[in-house]
Amino acid sequence: MDKADRKILDLLQTDASLSLNEISERVGLSPTPCWKRIRKLEDAGVILRRVALVDPAKVGAGVTVFVTLKTREHSRDWLEAFNDTVSAFPEVVEFYRMSGEVDYMLRVVVPDIAAYDLFYKKLVGAVPLADVTSRFAMEAIKHTTRLPLA
């Protein structure tokens, strides 16, 4: 990737609705070479997809909960079942396997605490877990999907 590719990526991360003409003008390329670069970045899997970012509070998903999980089980069968189960919950918007004191961390979005309680009950009923700790976000100070491009 060269400087022009990084500039294209930066622009698309900021606003994926920019027209090809706007992108090419800002990068200093004509539209055809710019389009070819974008296609190449998509084909290489650098650009995974283009999405619309939605205001969680305006769609009834205003409560963010960070959930850490510990387990006593680490067999392949358990891990597959656990991954499939947790991935199927629409409330789980991020799901990570961690190193250190906890095994997994989830970012869960729900309308309110009652909805989280229902989610929690479904989660602990679906898979055996040693510990579940929930932390409710009081305020989002910084949230971005934009990756730094070196």
N, CA, C and O atoms as a DFTB+ gen file, in Angstrom:
600 C
 N C O
     1  1       0.830      -1.187       0.000
     2  2       0.000       0.000       0.000
     3  2       0.868       1.242       0.000
     4  3       1.845       1.335       0.743
     5  1       0.508       2.175      -0.825
     6  2       1.245       3.419      -0.872
     7  2       0.427       4.545      -0.231
     8  3      -0.645       4.315       0.329
     9  1       0.954       5.746      -0.327
    10  2       0.328       6.913       0.295
    11  2      -1.089       7.152      -0.237
    12  3      -1.991       7.487       0.531
    13  1      -1.282       6.983      -1.537
    14  2      -2.609       7.201      -2.129
    15  2      -3.621       6.181      -1.596
    16  3      -4.760       6.537      -1.296
    17  1      -3.206       4.915      -1.478
    18  2      -4.095       3.891      -0.924
    19  2      -4.499       4.249       0.508
    20  3      -5.664       4.124       0.884
    21  1      -3.526       4.693       1.296
    22  2      -3.817       5.063       2.691
    23  2      -4.759       6.260       2.760
    24  3      -5.627       6.313       3.631
    25  1      -4.601       7.201       1.867
    26  2      -5.496       8.363       1.832
    27  2      -6.912       7.934       1.446
    28  3      -7.892       8.403       2.026
    29  1      -7.009       7.043       0.468
    30  2      -8.326       6.509       0.079
    31  2      -8.982       5.826       1.274
    32  3     -10.155       6.062       1.561
    33  1      -8.228       4.985       1.967
    34  2      -8.767       4.284       3.139
    35  2      -9.201       5.261       4.223
    36  3     -10.257       5.092       4.833
    37  1      -8.390       6.277       4.459
    38  2      -8.736       7.268       5.467
    39  2     -10.035       7.983       5.105
    40  3     -10.894       8.190       5.962
    41  1     -10.176       8.355       3.843
    42  2     -11.404       9.021       3.401
    43  2     -12.617       8.113       3.551
    44  3     -13.663       8.544       4.036
    45  1     -12.480       6.856       3.135
    46  2     -13.607       5.926       3.224
    47  2     -13.977       5.608       4.671
    48  3     -15.152       5.414       4.984
    49  1     -12.978       5.553       5.554
    50  2     -13.278       5.326       6.971
    51  2     -14.025       6.504       7.582
    52  3     -14.819       6.334       8.508
    53  1     -13.769       7.693       7.062
    54  2     -14.430       8.885       7.563
    55  2     -15.842       9.013       6.999
    56  3     -16.775       9.380       7.714
    57  1     -15.987       8.709       5.716
    58  2     -17.291       8.844       5.066
    59  2     -17.340       7.947       3.828
    60  3     -16.881       8.335       2.753
    61  1     -17.893       6.760       3.986
    62  2     -17.953       5.799       2.875
    63  2     -18.969       6.194       1.814
    64  3     -19.058       5.545       0.771
    65  1     -19.738       7.251       2.066
    66  2     -20.710       7.686       1.061
    67  2     -20.126       8.689       0.072
    68  3     -20.826       9.147      -0.830
    69  1     -18.851       9.032       0.233
    70  2     -18.228       9.949      -0.730
    71  2     -18.302       9.358      -2.136
    72  3     -18.153       8.151      -2.331
    73  1     -18.533      10.229      -3.096
    74  2     -18.565       9.764      -4.489
    75  2     -17.155       9.471      -4.960
    76  3     -16.182       9.956      -4.383
    77  1     -17.053       8.682      -6.000
    78  2     -15.752       8.377      -6.581
    79  2     -15.051       9.664      -7.010
    80  3     -13.840       9.795      -6.828
    81  1     -15.795      10.613      -7.576
    82  2     -15.205      11.884      -7.995
    83  2     -14.636      12.659      -6.808
    84  3     -13.559      13.246      -6.909
    85  1     -15.361      12.663      -5.676
    86  2     -14.860      13.358      -4.489
    87  2     -13.584      12.701      -3.962
    88  3     -12.627      13.386      -3.600
    89  1     -13.582      11.391      -3.923
    90  2     -12.401      10.666      -3.434
    91  2     -11.217      10.921      -4.347
    92  3     -10.132      11.271      -3.882
    93  1     -11.421      10.747      -5.644
    94  2     -10.310      10.908      -6.590
    95  2      -9.761      12.335      -6.551
    96  3      -8.551      12.534      -6.658
    97  1     -10.629      13.317      -6.400
    98  2     -10.181      14.713      -6.326
    99  2      -9.333      14.942      -5.075
   100  3      -8.295      15.601      -5.140
   101  1      -9.766      14.408      -3.953
   102  2      -9.043      14.611      -2.696
   103  2      -7.711      13.853      -2.664
   104  3      -6.769      14.271      -1.990
   105  1      -7.641      12.742      -3.393
   106  2      -6.417      11.939      -3.421
   107  2      -5.463      12.450      -4.502
   108  3      -4.258      12.208      -4.433
   109  1      -6.000      13.154      -5.496
   110  2      -5.160      13.660      -6.577
   111  2      -4.990      12.665      -7.711
   112  3      -3.961      12.651      -8.387
   113  1      -5.997      11.840      -7.914
   114  2      -5.998      10.872      -9.016
   115  2      -7.229      11.112      -9.871
   116  3      -8.195      11.733      -9.428
   117  1      -7.189      10.620     -11.086
   118  2      -8.408      10.652     -11.889
   119  2      -9.317       9.514     -11.414
   120  3      -8.846       8.584     -10.759
   121  1     -10.607       9.577     -11.736
   122  2     -11.546       8.586     -11.213
   123  2     -11.214       7.127     -11.559
   124  3     -11.355       6.257     -10.700
   125  1     -10.782       6.842     -12.780
   126  2     -10.538       5.439     -13.154
   127  2      -9.419       4.801     -12.329
   128  3      -9.636       3.719     -11.783
   129  1      -8.242       5.405     -12.209
   130  2      -7.217       4.800     -11.360
   131  2      -7.635       4.724      -9.888
   132  3      -7.270       3.786      -9.179
   133  1      -8.394       5.708      -9.444
   134  2      -8.876       5.693      -8.064
   135  2      -9.817       4.507      -7.855
   136  3      -9.699       3.787      -6.863
   137  1     -10.744       4.304      -8.780
   138  2     -11.682       3.179      -8.699
   139  2     -10.928       1.854      -8.710
   140  3     -11.269       0.939      -7.960
   141  1      -9.898       1.745      -9.563
   142  2      -9.102       0.512      -9.623
   143  2      -8.410       0.241      -8.289
   144  3      -8.309      -0.911      -7.867
   145  1      -7.934       1.290      -7.626
   146  2      -7.295       1.128      -6.318
   147  2      -8.311       0.652      -5.275
   148  3      -8.016      -0.226      -4.465
   149  1      -9.490       1.232      -5.305
   150  2     -10.532       0.831      -4.352
   151  2     -10.893      -0.638      -4.572
   152  3     -10.989      -1.405      -3.613
   153  1     -11.090      -1.027      -5.818
   154  2     -11.415      -2.433      -6.136
   155  2     -10.296      -3.373      -5.679
   156  3     -10.557      -4.451      -5.146
   157  1      -9.049      -2.949      -5.895
   158  2      -7.904      -3.757      -5.482
   159  2      -7.882      -3.918      -3.957
   160  3      -7.594      -5.001      -3.448
   161  1      -8.188      -2.839      -3.235
   162  2      -8.244      -2.898      -1.767
   163  2      -9.391      -3.809      -1.306
   164  3      -9.255      -4.524      -0.313
   165  1     -10.502      -3.781      -2.015
   166  2     -11.614      -4.682      -1.689
   167  2     -11.237      -6.126      -2.000
   168  3     -11.461      -7.012      -1.176
   169  1     -10.678      -6.370      -3.159
   170  2     -10.300      -7.726      -3.562
   171  2      -9.250      -8.326      -2.634
   172  3      -9.240      -9.535      -2.401
   173  1      -8.368      -7.484      -2.104
   174  2      -7.314      -7.952      -1.192
   175  2      -7.833      -8.140       0.233
   176  3      -7.104      -8.622       1.101
   177  1      -9.085      -7.762       0.475
   178  2      -9.645      -7.919       1.814
   179  2      -9.249      -6.814       2.781
   180  3      -9.500      -6.925       3.981
   181  1      -8.633      -5.748       2.275
   182  2      -8.301      -4.614       3.128
   183  2      -9.588      -3.867       3.485
   184  3      -9.818      -3.533       4.647
   185  1     -10.414      -3.613       2.488
   186  2     -11.750      -3.061       2.730
   187  2     -12.684      -4.265       2.855
   188  3     -12.923      -4.990       1.889
   189  1     -13.201      -4.458       4.057
   190  2     -14.059      -5.616       4.305
   191  2     -15.484      -5.401       3.818
   192  3     -16.076      -6.281       3.193
   193  1     -16.027      -4.228       4.109
   194  2     -17.373      -3.868       3.668
   195  2     -17.605      -2.402       3.993
   196  3     -16.846      -1.797       4.750
   197  1     -18.647      -1.840       3.422
   198  2     -19.015      -0.454       3.705
   199  2     -20.374      -0.479       4.389
   200  3     -21.311      -1.123       3.917
   201  1     -20.466       0.230       5.505
   202  2     -21.680       0.175       6.321
   203  2     -22.116       1.582       6.726
   204  3     -21.363       2.546       6.585
   205  1     -23.328       1.678       7.224
   206  2     -23.827       2.915       7.811
   207  2     -23.709       2.796       9.324
   208  3     -24.067       1.766       9.897
   209  1     -23.213       3.835       9.968
   210  2     -23.145       3.857      11.421
   211  2     -24.445       4.442      11.946
   212  3     -24.907       5.480      11.472
   213  1     -25.030       3.769      12.929
   214  2     -26.343       4.121      13.439
   215  2     -26.219       4.623      14.878
   216  3     -25.439       4.076      15.657
   217  1     -26.975       5.647      15.232
   218  2     -26.993       6.166      16.598
   219  2     -27.723       5.159      17.489
   220  3     -28.927       4.962      17.325
   221  1     -27.018       4.516      18.430
   222  2     -27.652       3.472      19.262
   223  2     -28.880       3.967      20.025
   224  3     -29.881       3.254      20.107
   225  1     -28.818       5.160      20.575
   226  2     -29.939       5.670      21.367
   227  2     -31.196       5.863      20.522
   228  3     -32.310       5.726      21.028
   229  1     -31.025       6.178      19.243
   230  2     -32.173       6.440      18.375
   231  2     -32.825       5.165      17.850
   232  3     -33.903       5.215      17.258
   233  1     -32.173       4.021      18.064
   234  2     -32.751       2.748      17.620
   235  2     -32.989       1.800      18.797
   236  3     -33.133       0.592      18.609
   237  1     -33.028       2.354      20.003
   238  2     -33.346       1.542      21.170
   239  2     -32.221       0.623      21.616
   240  3     -32.479      -0.476      22.106
   241  1     -30.998       1.049      21.454
   242  2     -29.846       0.253      21.898
   243  2     -28.864       1.159      22.628
   244  3     -27.663       1.132      22.359
   245  1     -29.388       1.965      23.561
   246  2     -28.598       3.006      24.196
   247  2     -27.767       2.596      25.387
   248  3     -27.013       3.413      25.914
   249  1     -27.880       1.349      25.834
   250  2     -27.095       0.904      26.988
   251  2     -25.990      -0.031      26.504
   252  3     -26.254      -1.048      25.862
   253  1     -24.746       0.332      26.824
   254  2     -23.595      -0.485      26.463
   255  2     -23.063      -1.156      27.714
   256  3     -22.855      -0.512      28.742
   257  1     -22.845      -2.465      27.609
   258  2     -22.339      -3.247      28.737
   259  2     -21.106      -4.008      28.272
   260  3     -21.135      -4.693      27.250
   261  1     -20.025      -3.882      29.032
   262  2     -18.826      -4.671      28.785
   263  2     -18.878      -5.857      29.735
   264  3     -18.951      -5.688      30.952
   265  1     -18.842      -7.045      29.178
   266  2     -19.016      -8.266      29.960
   267  2     -17.741      -9.091      29.855
   268  3     -17.292      -9.422      28.757
   269  1     -17.161      -9.420      31.009
   270  2     -16.006     -10.308      31.017
   271  2     -16.439     -11.670      31.523
   272  3     -17.237     -11.784      32.453
   273  1     -15.895     -12.703      30.890
   274  2     -16.283     -14.075      31.198
   275  2     -15.049     -14.903      31.526
   276  3     -14.005     -14.787      30.885
   277  1     -15.204     -15.746      32.553
   278  2     -14.189     -16.747      32.863
   279  2     -14.854     -18.113      32.759
   280  3     -16.032     -18.276      33.079
   281  1     -14.081     -19.083      32.310
   282  2     -14.605     -20.434      32.165
   283  2     -13.624     -21.442      32.747
   284  3     -12.426     -21.176      32.845
   285  1     -14.138     -22.580      33.123
   286  2     -13.274     -23.680      33.573
   287  2     -13.027     -24.670      32.444
   288  3     -12.163     -25.541      32.546
   289  1     -13.781     -24.531      31.387
   290  2     -13.754     -25.474      30.268
   291  2     -12.998     -24.870      29.098
   292  3     -13.175     -23.697      28.770
   293  1     -12.150     -25.681      28.471
   294  2     -11.403     -25.199      27.316
   295  2     -11.275     -26.270      26.230
   296  3     -10.369     -26.207      25.398
   297  1     -12.171     -27.241      26.237
   298  2     -12.116     -28.285      25.209
   299  2     -12.567     -27.710      23.868
   300  3     -13.275     -26.705      23.817
   301  1     -12.153     -28.353      22.799
   302  2     -12.510     -27.891      21.457
   303  2     -14.034     -27.880      21.276
   304  3     -14.583     -26.917      20.741
   305  1     -14.716     -28.935      21.715
   306  2     -16.167     -28.999      21.562
   307  2     -16.853     -27.867      22.328
   308  3     -17.775     -27.231      21.817
   309  1     -16.392     -27.621      23.564
   310  2     -16.992     -26.551      24.359
   311  2     -16.744     -25.204      23.693
   312  3     -17.653     -24.379      23.605
   313  1     -15.524     -24.977      23.225
   314  2     -15.193     -23.702      22.596
   315  2     -16.052     -23.447      21.358
   316  3     -16.535     -22.334      21.151
   317  1     -16.239     -24.475      20.542
   318  2     -17.080     -24.304      19.346
   319  2     -18.522     -23.991      19.724
   320  3     -19.143     -23.096      19.149
   321  1     -19.055     -24.737      20.701
   322  2     -20.434     -24.500      21.138
   323  2     -20.571     -23.106      21.758
   324  3     -21.542     -22.396      21.498
   325  1     -19.602     -22.731      22.567
   326  2     -19.610     -21.415      23.203
   327  2     -19.548     -20.302      22.156
   328  3     -20.340     -19.361      22.207
   329  1     -18.617     -20.400      21.211
   330  2     -18.491     -19.387      20.160
   331  2     -19.766     -19.266      19.341
   332  3     -20.218     -18.159      19.049
   333  1     -20.349     -20.404      18.968
   334  2     -21.588     -20.386      18.188
   335  2     -22.729     -19.755      18.990
   336  3     -23.502     -18.959      18.457
   337  1     -22.829     -20.111      20.268
   338  2     -23.904     -19.603      21.125
   339  2     -23.795     -18.096      21.302
   340  3     -24.767     -17.371      21.088
   341  1     -22.619     -17.622      21.692
   342  2     -22.444     -16.193      21.950
   343  2     -22.575     -15.385      20.653
   344  3     -23.180     -14.312      20.650
   345  1     -22.020     -15.887      19.571
   346  2     -22.106     -15.178      18.292
   347  2     -23.538     -15.031      17.806
   348  3     -23.839     -14.104      17.054
   349  1     -24.419     -15.920      18.218
   350  2     -25.817     -15.878      17.771
   351  2     -26.647     -14.818      18.496
   352  3     -27.731     -14.471      18.027
   353  1     -26.172     -14.302      19.616
   354  2     -26.914     -13.265      20.338
   355  2     -26.791     -11.940      19.587
   356  3     -25.680     -11.435      19.428
   357  1     -27.896     -11.366      19.124
   358  2     -27.797     -10.092      18.398
   359  2     -27.319      -8.948      19.288
   360  3     -26.792      -7.957      18.782
   361  1     -27.492      -9.066      20.588
   362  2     -27.056      -8.017      21.514
   363  2     -25.529      -7.916      21.594
   364  3     -24.992      -6.874      21.968
   365  1     -24.840      -8.997      21.245
   366  2     -23.373      -9.014      21.297
   367  2     -22.851      -8.406      20.000
   368  3     -22.983      -8.996      18.928
   369  1     -22.261      -7.223      20.110
   370  2     -21.749      -6.547      18.921
   371  2     -20.242      -6.706      18.766
   372  3     -19.701      -6.478      17.684
   373  1     -19.564      -7.094      19.836
   374  2     -18.140      -7.420      19.768
   375  2     -17.891      -8.585      20.718
   376  3     -18.513      -8.682      21.776
   377  1     -16.965      -9.475      20.323
   378  2     -16.717     -10.718      21.061
   379  2     -15.244     -11.057      20.888
   380  3     -14.782     -11.314      19.776
   381  1     -14.508     -11.057      22.000
   382  2     -13.064     -11.266      21.952
   383  2     -12.640     -12.393      22.894
   384  3     -13.185     -12.534      23.989
   385  1     -11.664     -13.192      22.460
   386  2     -10.955     -14.116      23.356
   387  2      -9.766     -13.343      23.872
   388  3      -9.035     -12.727      23.097
   389  1      -9.566     -13.372      25.175
   390  2      -8.587     -12.504      25.820
   391  2      -7.423     -13.306      26.404
   392  3      -7.512     -14.521      26.582
   393  1      -6.348     -12.609      26.692
   394  2      -5.273     -13.175      27.505
   395  2      -5.376     -12.511      28.876
   396  3      -6.008     -11.465      29.024
   397  1      -4.756     -13.122      29.863
   398  2      -4.761     -12.512      31.193
   399  2      -5.823     -13.104      32.093
   400  3      -6.107     -14.301      32.032
   401  1      -6.404     -12.269      32.925
   402  2      -7.289     -12.717      34.007
   403  2      -8.660     -13.192      33.551
   404  3      -9.304     -13.973      34.252
   405  1      -9.116     -12.738      32.396
   406  2     -10.417     -13.171      31.894
   407  2     -10.219     -13.926      30.588
   408  3      -9.228     -13.731      29.885
   409  1     -11.172     -14.786      30.276
   410  2     -11.070     -15.583      29.060
   411  2     -11.701     -14.896      27.851
   412  3     -11.180     -14.990      26.740
   413  1     -12.823     -14.204      28.066
   414  2     -13.552     -13.563      26.973
   415  2     -14.075     -12.211      27.411
   416  3     -14.316     -11.971      28.594
   417  1     -14.248     -11.328      26.430
   418  2     -14.888     -10.054      26.695
   419  2     -15.896      -9.787      25.591
   420  3     -15.624     -10.006      24.410
   421  1     -17.065      -9.309      25.996
   422  2     -18.141      -8.980      25.076
   423  2     -18.485      -7.503      25.218
   424  3     -18.390      -6.925      26.301
   425  1     -18.881      -6.917      24.115
   426  2     -19.557      -5.618      24.177
   427  2     -20.987      -5.898      23.764
   428  3     -21.258      -6.383      22.666
   429  1     -21.888      -5.581      24.668
   430  2     -23.303      -5.880      24.501
   431  2     -24.063      -4.558      24.469
   432  3     -23.807      -3.673      25.285
   433  1     -24.995      -4.423      23.531
   434  2     -25.850      -3.236      23.497
   435  2     -27.305      -3.667      23.627
   436  3     -27.767      -4.590      22.956
   437  1     -28.009      -2.968      24.512
   438  2     -29.409      -3.280      24.819
   439  2     -30.168      -1.978      25.064
   440  3     -29.551      -0.930      25.258
   441  1     -31.500      -2.034      25.056
   442  2     -32.273      -0.817      25.306
   443  2     -32.190      -0.321      26.756
   444  3     -32.185       0.884      27.007
   445  1     -32.125      -1.265      27.710
   446  2     -32.162      -0.875      29.117
   447  2     -31.647      -2.020      29.993
   448  3     -31.294      -3.088      29.493
   449  1     -31.610      -1.783      31.287
   450  2     -31.069      -2.791      32.207
   451  2     -31.956      -4.033      32.244
   452  3     -31.441      -5.143      32.380
   453  1     -33.247      -3.881      32.130
   454  2     -34.138      -5.050      32.106
   455  2     -33.820      -5.948      30.915
   456  3     -33.834      -7.173      31.036
   457  1     -33.534      -5.342      29.771
   458  2     -33.165      -6.125      28.581
   459  2     -31.825      -6.816      28.801
   460  3     -31.624      -7.943      28.349
   461  1     -30.904      -6.140      29.497
   462  2     -29.625      -6.793      29.794
   463  2     -29.839      -7.979      30.727
   464  3     -29.204      -9.021      30.564
   465  1     -30.718      -7.827      31.692
   466  2     -31.001      -8.932      32.615
   467  2     -31.522     -10.155      31.861
   468  3     -31.140     -11.283      32.171
   469  1     -32.384      -9.940      30.883
   470  2     -32.868     -11.055      30.054
   471  2     -31.718     -11.682      29.261
   472  3     -31.608     -12.905      29.179
   473  1     -30.867     -10.839      28.682
   474  2     -29.704     -11.338      27.959
   475  2     -28.812     -12.160      28.891
   476  3     -28.391     -13.263      28.545
   477  1     -28.533     -11.620      30.060
   478  2     -27.672     -12.300      31.038
   479  2     -28.220     -13.689      31.379
   480  3     -27.474     -14.667      31.415
   481  1     -29.500     -13.761      31.622
   482  2     -30.120     -15.046      31.970
   483  2     -30.021     -16.045      30.817
   484  3     -29.791     -17.233      31.045
   485  1     -30.192     -15.571      29.587
   486  2     -30.036     -16.454      28.423
   487  2     -28.589     -16.920      28.291
   488  3     -28.329     -18.085      27.992
   489  1     -27.656     -16.007      28.515
   490  2     -26.235     -16.338      28.393
   491  2     -25.818     -17.396      29.414
   492  3     -25.241     -18.420      29.048
   493  1     -26.106     -17.153      30.677
   494  2     -25.657     -18.104      31.714
   495  2     -26.434     -19.412      31.657
   496  3     -25.962     -20.434      32.156
   497  1     -27.615     -19.393      31.056
   498  2     -28.379     -20.625      30.880
   499  2     -27.923     -21.440      29.681
   500  3     -28.211     -22.633      29.585
   501  1     -27.215     -20.794      28.773
   502  2     -26.832     -21.460      27.528
   503  2     -25.510     -22.212      27.625
   504  3     -25.340     -23.257      26.998
   505  1     -24.586     -21.688      28.399
   506  2     -23.252     -22.298      28.491
   507  2     -22.739     -22.212      29.925
   508  3     -22.993     -21.223      30.613
   509  1     -22.016     -23.244      30.386
   510  2     -21.459     -23.170      31.737
   511  2     -20.282     -22.187      31.798
   512  3     -19.344     -22.265      31.005
   513  1     -20.358     -21.277      32.746
   514  2     -19.321     -20.263      32.925
   515  2     -18.908     -20.213      34.400
   516  3     -19.732     -20.450      35.284
   517  1     -17.636     -19.904      34.666
   518  2     -17.151     -19.812      36.041
   519  2     -17.454     -18.439      36.637
   520  3     -17.717     -18.332      37.835
   521  1     -17.419     -17.382      35.808
   522  2     -17.644     -16.032      36.321
   523  2     -18.108     -15.136      35.184
   524  3     -17.601     -15.213      34.065
   525  1     -19.074     -14.290      35.489
   526  2     -19.562     -13.284      34.544
   527  2     -19.564     -11.952      35.282
   528  3     -20.201     -11.817      36.326
   529  1     -18.857     -10.977      34.746
   530  2     -18.819      -9.642      35.345
   531  2     -19.300      -8.641      34.311
   532  3     -18.835      -8.628      33.171
   533  1     -20.237      -7.804      34.725
   534  2     -20.825      -6.814      33.826
   535  2     -20.439      -5.416      34.279
   536  3     -20.496      -5.086      35.463
   537  1     -20.045      -4.604      33.305
   538  2     -19.705      -3.207      33.577
   539  2     -20.517      -2.339      32.617
   540  3     -20.408      -2.472      31.398
   541  1     -21.324      -1.459      33.181
   542  2     -22.198      -0.614      32.384
   543  2     -21.486       0.695      32.044
   544  3     -20.984       1.383      32.933
   545  1     -21.445       1.034      30.764
   546  2     -20.832       2.288      30.337
   547  2     -21.757       3.428      30.717
   548  3     -22.949       3.407      30.411
   549  1     -21.198       4.417      31.384
   550  2     -21.976       5.585      31.787
   551  2     -22.013       6.635      30.674
   552  3     -23.006       7.341      30.500
   553  1     -20.899       6.723      29.920
   554  2     -20.794       7.724      28.867
   555  2     -19.750       7.252      27.865
   556  3     -18.689       6.760      28.247
   557  1     -20.053       7.404      26.596
   558  2     -19.073       7.111      25.547
   559  2     -18.275       8.388      25.306
   560  3     -18.793       9.354      24.745
   561  1     -17.028       8.388      25.725
   562  2     -16.187       9.574      25.577
   563  2     -15.530       9.591      24.202
   564  3     -15.445      10.640      23.562
   565  1     -15.068       8.436      23.751
   566  2     -14.554       8.326      22.388
   567  2     -14.988       6.970      21.853
   568  3     -14.799       5.938      22.497
   569  1     -15.563       6.994      20.684
   570  2     -15.938       5.771      19.990
   571  2     -15.724       6.014      18.510
   572  3     -16.299       6.939      17.935
   573  1     -14.907       5.195      17.901
   574  2     -14.657       5.343      16.477
   575  2     -14.471       3.977      15.836
   576  3     -14.047       3.024      16.490
   577  1     -14.782       3.895      14.592
   578  2     -14.482       2.693      13.818
   579  2     -13.274       2.941      12.929
   580  3     -12.813       2.038      12.232
   581  1     -12.770       4.150      12.955
   582  2     -11.663       4.582      12.104
   583  2     -10.326       4.079      12.665
   584  3      -9.959       4.407      13.793
   585  1      -9.615       3.293      11.881
   586  2      -8.331       2.764      12.296
   587  2      -7.212       3.737      11.942
   588  3      -7.261       4.380      10.893
   589  1      -6.197       3.854      12.812
   590  2      -5.053       4.696      12.451
   591  2      -4.237       4.018      11.357
   592  3      -3.949       2.824      11.437
   593  1      -3.876       4.768      10.360
   594  2      -3.118       4.228       9.237
   595  2      -1.715       4.808       9.259
   596  3      -1.511       6.002       9.038
   597  1      -0.747       3.932       9.533
   598  2       0.656       4.396       9.617
   599  2       1.263       4.524       8.245
   600  3       2.428       4.899       8.117
